Amino acid sequence: MIFNLDSGAPEFEGAKYEPSDDPYFYRQNDPTCWTSFIEEPDNKEKKNGIMLFSELKEAYVGVIEHPRNPTVACYSLAGTRIILKKEHGLNEEEIELALDQLKSCDLGPHTPCFLDSTALEG
C-alpha cells in the first residue's frame, strides 16, 4: 500500500512533523535550520552558565558569546602551555599532544575554546 504523506498517513500521525519529538533532530549540525522551530526552557528562564577547566584558571581569558550557541569559556593557548609545563612538567611534544586533546575534546555545546594569540606576539 502506498501512502500520500501529505494526506495524513496513519503511521506518521497525519504527517505532522514536530522536531521536538524527533530524537535525531538534535544531532544535526544546525537544528535551527527548520524555520518553524522555536525552543523554550520548561521554566521559561534562560539557563546561564559556562564550563570551566579548574586547572587552567590562570589561562582564563573570558567568555565567547555566539548568537545561536551558548556562551563558552575561552582560554589562552600561551597561558595553557605555561601551566602544562610548570604545573604538570610536560615537555614540548607532550604539551602539543595535551593541547590537541584539549582543543578537540567535545564536552557538548558548552565546551571551552582556546585563543591562539601568537600572531599578535610578533
PyMOL commands that set and color helices and strands:
alter all, ss='L'
color gray80, all
select helices_A, chain A and resi 5-7+10-15+19-21+25-27+31-33+54-59+77-86+92-104+118-121
alter helices_A, ss='H'
color red, helices_A
select strands_A, chain A and resi 60-64+72-76+113-115
alter strands_A, ss='S'
color yellow, strands_A
deselect
rebuild
show_as cartoon
